[in-house]
Structure formats: C-alpha cells, structure tokens
Amino acid sequence: MTFLPDSEFRIARARKSIAEMGLQALLITDRTNIGWISEFTGSSAYIILTSTDAIFATDSRYTVQAETQCPGWTLRKLASSDPGEIVGLLSKVDATRIGFEAVNLSFAAHSDYASKIPSGTEFVPTEKLIDGLRIVKDATEIEATREACVIADRAFSHILSYIKPGVTERTVMLELEGYIRREGGAEIAFDTIVASGYRSALPHGLASEKVIESGDFVTLDFGARHRGYCSDMTRTVVVGGPTEKQVAVYNVVRGALEDAIAGVKPGVKGIDIDSIARNRIKDAGYGDYFGHGLGHSLGRAVHDGPGFSPKSKLIVEEGMIITVEPGIYIPDWGGVRIEHDILVTGNGSEILNKTPVDLISL
C-alpha cells in the first residue's frame, strides 16, 4: 500500500531536513505536525521517521482510523503512552542520533525518554523542524485555505442582519459560530471575538453579555477550519451612522492594511511589511494605539508560524499564507481592526478573503 500523495511529498521534505540536521531519525509528537505529515485527525499518536522507516504508532482508540487515514505507514498498536513503549520502537530502527520536538516534550517526559534510550544513542532536541516546513504551503493546503476563506466570507454576510441595538455580543457570536458549523460544514478555527463599543478597544475581546448599542463599533474576528486548514478574518462595522472620528480612524486602519498588502512579495522582510502599516498609523497620530504584530502565518493552526511584526525575522516566500491585521485601539472609546488572509504569489500576493473592507453602517 502506498502513501497518500500529499503525505508522500511531505515525508520526502521531512527526510531531507532530518538528514541536513545530521539525524538518523525523528520522533514527532506534536499533534499538528502529525496531522500535516500523515493526514491523521485523531488526538493521540507518535511518528518515527528515518530515511527508510515511516512508523505510525497509536493506541486501540485510533488503530482502525489510522488504517484508513494513513496508508503506506507502518502501523504499530500501543498498549499505553508510556515512554518505555515508544523507546522500544525507537530501539528497533537503525539510528544512533534521534531528534525529538523540544517544544512539545516536557522536561519530565524528556528525562523519562532519555533514561530509557539505549546506551550510545543520542536524543537530540530540535526546534521548528517540521513546523518550518509547514510555513510554505503546497497546492492542497492552499486550496483548503481558500475554501475556509469562502466559508468565512459567507458567514460574515450572514451575520450582518443579526447585529443591531439590543442584541448581546454573545448572541451574535453563537449565531456566527452556528452558521460556520451548520451551513459551512466546518468547525470554528478559534474562539470568536465579538467586541462592541468601548470593548472594541480590546484586541482579544471575546464575546460578552454586553448589549450592542447604536453608535457602537463592532469588531468580529473569526475563522473556519475546513479540511484541517484555517481562515482568520476580522471586520469592524458600525451600528447606525458613524461619527467623523469613527470614519477617520477606520480609514487609517484600512489604508494601513492596503499599503502593507501592496508591499508583500517574495524576498521582502516581514519586519519591513510591519513597518509599512505601523508608520501609516503612526503618521496619522495613532501610533500608541497599535501594539500587536501585523500578522501571522496561517495553516493547520491559526498561528501557524512567524509573520509580520517589529521583531520578525521572516523572509517572505512564494506559497506562504499570512494574515495582515492592523488595528487602532483607543481605551474607553473603541477600536478598529481589519484583517485579510493573503497568499504570497510569484510577484506579489493574492487576497483570499473576498468580502470588501468598506465601512459598513448597520
């Protein structure tokens, strides 16, 4: 039986990176990385990858599922998650230098593994070995993200008629998440943010029992997870006619969004893209009110890797999918954030969200 095509391609990429690090094997324990390389959707598994072996180990809850989802892999049934059982599998592969995912393995678990590894075998920490491969997306990943963005666009259009004076933020959140699951056939990508009025100045203002009032900005930050891939979209609307200040602040954020996206192309530094948006907001007099990074990589996880920020070390590459989400947050007044998901193309970028960014008055 052969691997699924996407899995075979990703295994080859991982094997190349493992060899480049001077390792003979890699123990993969991170759930997101396991899903990326194998297409497995369960919550408990281990992968051991060498130049010739591709071992997938899981317990009795998931063995039948793994047989269906992971063709081509050598399946091993675990009696428990005891490190000794995993070490037993590691000892059977031809490897004396074995990498493990340092971020995902606790100090206690590492000590347990290391104490059981055969004498003469090195247990070597790795950082972002698989995570780094996930940053540039393949065709399947790009298409799944496109579809997740379509669902988010449809959900936003649907929710507009529910945002009105007298309705709570939580009511809007429940309808929005229900639509994504019910009509989109997807899962929510993260906890939905609905923040109105003075609460829209909270960048991560999860929905509360606050009642939406006339004159409020309402910020919605939400996403769909479709075929394992996430969309992440933010829009800010106003209930009733906007004030001059609301229009002015909104237009500054919109300008920062559009300027930054126009600057995205392969070879550009992430820190420079962040500066484009940050300087636009600073020049308008609102520099003190934009505190977070401009965006992040998007994929199987919502925060799938590095992105645009004042400390970013990212160099933009074709095939990356990154959010661009400038904002202005003024305490006790309100805030605006607008967010697009963008695909880096050969000579620029493509906006995956098709919902316009004009200020909508409800």
Secondary structure, 3 states (H helix, E strand, C coil): CCCCHHHHHHHHHHHHHHHHCCCCEEEECCHHHHHHHHCCCCCCCEEEEECCCEEEEEECCCHHHHHHHCCCCEEEEECCCCHHHHHHHHCCCCCCEEEEECCCCCHHHHHHHHHHCCCCCEEEEECCHHHHHHCECCHHHHHHHHHHHHHHHHHHHHHHHHCCCCCEHHHHHHHHHHHHHHCCCCEECCCCEEEEHHHHHCCCCECCCCECCCCCEEEEEECEEECCEECCEEEEEECCCCCHHHHHHHHHHHHHHHHHHHCCCCCCEHHHHHHHHHHHHHHCCCHHHCCCCCEEECCCCCCCEEEECCCCCCECCCCEEEEECCEEEECCCEEEECEEEEEECCCCEEECCCCCCCCCEC
